[in-house]
Amino acid sequence: MFKIPHITPRRLPSVLRRMPKAELHIHIEGSLEPELIFRLAERNQVKLPHASVEALRAAYDFQDLQSFLDLYYAGASVLLHEQDFFDLAWAYLQKAAADNVVHAEIFFDPQTHTARGVPFETVIKGLHHACQRAHQEFGLSAKLIPCFLRHLSEEDAFAMLEAAMPFRHHFIGVGLDSSELGHPPAKFERVFAHCRELGLHVVAHAGEEGPPEYIREALDLLKAERIDHGVQAVHDPALMRRLAEQRVPLTVCPLSNIKLRVFPTLARHNLKSLLDAGLCVTVNSDDPAYFGGYVNDNYVELFAALGLDARQAYQLAFNSFEASFADAATKRAWQHGLKAFFEGLREHD
C-alpha cells in the first residue's frame, strides 16, 4: 500500500465524508423515511397506524431483528405504484451521491410487495428508472439485487424468481434476507443453484444474529460470493482464516448492529478485529431510515468509537470497490480515483 498521509482526528470525519466509496448493503425499503411514508400514504390513501412522523420515529426502538422487520414491512404498505418506487429510490440515491458513493448495489424485497398485489414489474421499473436518473445526473452507478425472504418457503422463492426473469436485464444478482434465526441458508440451496445456472451473482445475509455455521452454509451450499453482515464469524477461528484467505467480502453495517443489539455499543463492535484479521470488510448502512444513519454516518460514528485512522479508511473504501460486482477495469478505475483522493490530501489536510 502507498503511504497514507497522516490525518488528525479533527479532520478525519471530513475525509471519511469526501472519499469515494461503494455501498453494497442497502435495503431500499429500509431507506423509506417517515416523511416519505406519510407523503405516500396521503397520495395513495393508505391508513397508517401512527398519527404523525414523530410518533412513527418514536416506534424505532427495536429489541432485535424481528421487531424491526415488523415495522419495516408495515412501512412498505404505502408503496403501490411505479412512481412510489421511483420516489423511494431517488430519495436514497440523492443521499448516496451527497455521501460520495460512486457505486451502489441495492437490495429490494419483491415478495413484500407482490404479496400485497403489487406486480414485480411495477417495483423494478420504478427502481430502475431512479438508477438511470442517478447515473445521468450524478454519474453514480447503481445496480439492483432482489432478495428472497427467508421466512417464506422455497416454493415462494422459486415463484419470485420466475416473476423476475422477464426483467433479468434490470438486476445483477439475488440475495437472501429477512428473519435469520430458524431459517438457515440450506433452506434455499436449490433456489440458489438455479440462480447460479442463470448466471446471476449470489449473496446472502448470514452471521448477523445467526451462528457462524450459517456463514459456512451460505458459502458451501449457496456458493455466496459475499456475506452480508457476517460479524459472528469471529467465534470460529477456522472460518475467519477461510474468509481471509479467500477474500470473501463481508458487508458490515455498524449502526444497524447497534440498533438491533448485535453489539451493545459501537465501541464494542468487532469490525476492527475483522479488518486486522485480513478480511475484506466493507462499511454500509443497511436500513438507514430506521437505524439512524446513511453510509457516511456509519463511517464517522464507527471511526470515532473505535479510534480508526486514515489508513483503515482507505482500506475499507478500497474493499468496497473490490467487493462490488463491477468489471475488473471499472474497479481499478475507482480504486485509482480513491488513491488519487488520498494522495491529494497531502496538500490539503
N, C-alpha and C positions, 0 to 999 in steps of 0.2 A: 504493500500500500504506500502511496506517496505520503509525504509529510503533511499532516493536517495542522493548520495554524492554530495557535493557542487562542481560545475564545474565552473571555471571562464569563463567569456565571451570570453577570448582569446582562451581557449581550447575547447569551445563548438562546433565550426564547425568540429573539428576533431572527436568529439564524435558522432555528427549527421551523419557524413560520414561513420563511422565504425560500428554503431549499426545495428543489424539485423532488417529487416523490410519487409513488403509485399507491393507490388504496385497493386492496384485494379482498377485503371482508367488510362489505357494507350491504345490509339488507334494505332495499329501497323502501319497503313498507315501514321499516324502523326509522326512516328519516321523516316520517309524517308528523310534522309539528302540530301541537294543539290548535294553533291559529288556523292552519290549513284544514285540519279536521273540521273545525266549526264552519269554515267558509264552504267546504264541500258539502257538509251536512245541510247547510241552508240552500245551496244550489240544487242539491238532489232530494231535498225534503226528507232527510233521514233524521229520525229522532234519536238523540244521544242520551245516555244515562247520566251524564254530568251537566250541570246547569251552566257552566262557564269554563273558559280557558283555565282560569285559576283553579277551579275545582278539579279539572282533569289533571293538571300538573301536580296537584296535591296527592293524587292517587298513585304517583310514580314512586312508591315506597315498596320495593319488591323484597320478598323473603327468599326467593330462589328463581330459577329459570321458569318454572311453570306459572308462578304468579305474574311474571312479566308477560308470558305468552298469552295469558287470558286477556289482558288489557290490549296487547298488540293485535290480536285477532278482532277484538271489538272495534278498535280504531279503524281497521281496514274496511269496515262495513260501509264507509262513506265513498269508497272507490267503486264507481259503477260504469263510467263511460271512458272512452278513449282519452278525452280531454283531461279527465281526472288523473289518469296515469301519466299523461304528459306533464301536467302541473306538478305532480309529486316528484318525478324525476328531474324536471327542470329546476325546481327549488334546490334539490340536493346538488346538482351539477354546478349551479352558480356558486354555492358554498365551496365546493371542491376546487373550482377554479381560483377562488379567492384564497384558498389554502395552498395554492401552488401544487395541486395534484395535476400531473400531466397525463396520467392514465388511471382509469378506474375499471375494475371488474365487478359488476353489480349483481348481487343476488336478488331474485324475486321469487315469490311463492304462488305459483299459478293455482294450486289446489285451494288456497284460501279464497280465491275469487270464483273459480269455476263451481265450487260448492254452493255459491250464492247465485248461480245462474249467469255469471259474467263470462263470456266466451274467452278462451285463450287468446284469440286474435285481438280482441279489444285491449287486453292487458299489454301484449307485447308490442303492438303498433304504437300505443301511446308512449311506452318507454323508449322504443327505438327512435321515434321522431325527436324526442328530447335529446337522445345521444347524438343524433345527426346535427341538431342545432348547436349543441355544445362544441362539437368539432368545428363547425363553421364559424362560430363566434369567438371561441376561446382557443381553438387548436387542441382542445382536450380530447384525448382518445378514451372512449367509453364502450365497454362490451358487456353483454348480458349473460347471466348464468341462472336458468331456472333451477329451483331446488325441490326435491321430493320431501314432503312432510313425513318424518319418520314415525309419527304416532299413527299414521294411516297405514293401510295394508299394501302389500306388494302389488296386489291387483289394481289398486288405485294409482300406484306409481306407474305401472305399465300403461294405464289409461291416459295419464297425464302426458307420458312420452309420446303416445300415439297422436294426441291432440297437438303436441308441439311440433311434430316433424314437418308439417307443411310450411312452417316458419323457420326451418333449420338455418337459413341464411341470416337470421336475426340474432342467433346466440352461438356461443363458442363452446359451451360445456354444460355439465349438470352438477348439482351439489346435493347435499343431504343435511337437513336442519330440523328444527323443532325439538320437542322433548327428547332429551338424550337418554336419561336413565330408564332402563327397561326396554329400550329399543336399540339393540346393538346393530352395528353395520351389517352383520351377517344376514339380517332380515332382508337386505336388498341386494344380495350377491348376484342374483340372476338379472335383476334390472340393470345393474352397473355393467355386467358382462355384455349385455345387449347395447348399452350406450357406447362402450368402447368399440364394439363391432361397427357402430355407425360413425366412428371417427370423432367422437366427442371427447373433450377433456373431462376428467372426473376429479372432483374434490369432495371432501366430507368433513362435517363437524365431528370431532372426536376428542375426548380427553378434556372437556370443559368441566362438567360435573362427573362425567363417566370415568371409569378406571383406565389405566394405561392399556389394558387388553383391548379396549375399543379402538385405540390408535393402531394396535397391531392388526386388528380385523380390517380396519379401513385400508391399511397398506396391503395386507396379504390377500384379502378376499375381494375388496372393491378395486384394488390397484390404484388407490387415490394418489394423485400427483402432488397434492398439497393437503395438509391437515389444518382445518380451521379450528382455532384455539390451540389444543394440544398441550396445555400447560401442565396437565397431570403426568406428562412423560417423565418429569423429574423423579418420580417414585420408582422408576425402572431403569437402572443403570445400563443394562444391555440395550434397551430401546433408545436411550439417549445416544449411545455410541452409534447405533444404526442410523438414527436421524441425522447425526453429524456427518458420518461417513458418506451417506447417500445424498446429502444436501436436500433433504425433504423439507420444503418450506413450512413454517408454522405461521399462520395469520393470527397474531395475538391481538387482543382487544382489551387494553388495560382498564379503562373506565367502566366498561361492561363488566369485567371480572369483579370490580369493587361493588358496583350497583347490585349484582346478583350474588354477592357474598361468597364468591370463589376464594377471595382473599379478604382479610379484614380491613386492610388499608393499602394504599399504593406503595407505602414504604416496605410492605411485606410481599410485594409482587415478585415473582421469580424470573421476570424477563431477563434481568442481568445475568442470572445463573445460566439461563438457556443460551444467551449470547456468548458468555465466557466459555461455555462448553463447545462452541463452534457450530451451533445450529443456525440455520438460515431463518432467523426470526424477522418478522415484519410487524409494524405498528399500524393498527386500523381502528375504526370507530364502531363497527358492529351495527348498533341501532341508536344512532346519536341523538335522535329526538327524545328518546326515553332514558338514555344513560348519561346525559349531561355534557356531551361534547363531541365535536367533529374531529377529524383526524389531527389537526394541529393542536387542539385542546389535549388530546391523548398524549402527543409528544411532549408538550410543555409541562403538563402536570406530572407525567411519569418521570421526566428528567429531573424535575425539581425534587421529587420524592426519593429517587434512587441515587441522586448525585452523579448522573451520567454526563459525559462530556462530548465535545465536538467529534472526536474520533468515532464514538459509538453512534452519533447522529449520522455521520457519513455511512457507516456500515449498515445501519437499519434502512436508510434510503436506498443504498446500493442493493441490498437484499430485496427490497420491494420491486425493483426492476427485474432482478434476476428471477424472482419467483413468479413473475407475470407470464401470461400465455402469448405475449408478443413474439414476433420472429427475432432471431438472433441479431440481425443487423439493427433493428429498432431498439432492442435492449442496449446494445453497445452505444448507440447514439444518445439514449437517455443517460446512461452511466457516464459517458463523456461529458455531457452537459452538467451532471452533478459534480464531477471532478472540477470542471471549469468554475463552477459556482464556488467551491471551497478554495480553489487557488486564488480566486478574486478576493476572498476575504482578507488576504494578507495586506491588501492595500486599504481596505475599508474598515476592518474590525481589529 
